[in-house]
Amino acid sequence: MDKGLVIKNTGSWYVVKTDDGRTVECKIKGNFRLKEIRSTNPIAVGDRVSISVNAEGTAFITSIEDRKNYIIRRASNLSKQSHIIAANLDQCMLVVTINYPETSTIFIDRFLATAEAYRIPVCLVFNKVDLYTEDESRYLDGLINLYTHLGYACYKVSALNNTGIDAVKAALAGKVTLFSGNSGVGKSTLINAILPEQQLKTGEISAAHNKGTHTTTFSEMYPVDKEGYLIDTPGIKGFGTFDMDEEEVGHYFREIFEFSANCKYNNCTHRHEPGCAVREAVEKHYISESRYASYLNMLEDKEEGKYRAPY
C-alpha cells in the first residue's frame, strides 16, 4: 500500500505521485464515492490518497485522507452535481484582466466570496498591463487600491513581457496554489512565464467575442520552487456558488460583514430594511458601489433559485 499525491485528473485516470517519487496512473474502485459530496469527481487534484496494485498490475486508489479544504465549482445551473476543482490548498491566485477580455468585478467578488466561505486566502493577479490605455491603467490602479484595502494582495503583471513575474513566483514558494480565472486572461501564458520548463498550450483570444478559447480541460499540479505546487485549472466562464443562506452572503464580503454589526436588525439583508448600516456605508463611500452591486447580484441569484446545495 503506497501513499501519494494526486497531481493530475484526466477524467478516467488519476495520476498519483507516490511519496517515494514514482508517478503512477490509477483508476478508482467502482464503488468509491465520498460521503456527502455530490460531485462529478470523488477525487481531486491535491488529494492525498492510498493506492494498491492488483494482480494484473493495475493501480487503484483505495482511500483518501481527510482534506484540509477544497474548492467547488457548480457543474451548471440545472445540475445538482458540482465539481471539486482542487483540494488541500494554501491559497488561490485569481488571474484577471480589465480588458482583452474584461473580467467583471462581479466575477472577482463571487470568486473572493466563495474562497472566503472555504477559508482559502486569495491574491489577485492583474495580467496584460502592457496592453492598457491610460484610462484603463487608472481604472486598474483604482481596483488594486480597493482590493488591497480589503486585505487581498494584488500583483500587476505582463506574462507576455515578463513584468512582475518574480513577485508572483516568490509568493508561490512552499505553498499549494490554485490558479484560476476566466478563459482568455492569459493564465497559461502566465504559468509558462513562471515555469518555463512546462510550456502549457496557450489559446488565441477569439476576436469575435474578445473571449478566450479553452486550452486546459483538466486540473493538473506542477511543482514550483521550494516544495510549492501550482495547480492549473480549466478557464472558468461563470462562477456558480454553493448554497448560502441569504443572511450568510454578506459574511463573505469582509467590509459588508464589518459594517453589518451596526445594522438595526441582525438578519438585515442590506437592501431595504430601516437602520441598515451597510447601505449608509455605501452612500458614504466606505463600501464601494461595485462590491455592493456584486453582493446584490449574489442575492438575486439566490432568489432565482440558481444556487445549488454543495452536497
Helices and strands as residue ranges (DSSP letters): E 2-9, E 14-18, E 23-28, E 48-53, E 59-64, E 70-74, E 82-87, E 91-96, H 105-117, E 122-126, G 129-131, H 134-149, E 154-156, H 165-172, E 176-180, H 187-194, E 205-206, E 211-212, E 220-224, E 228-232, H 246-249, G 250-252, H 254-260, H 277-283, H 289-303
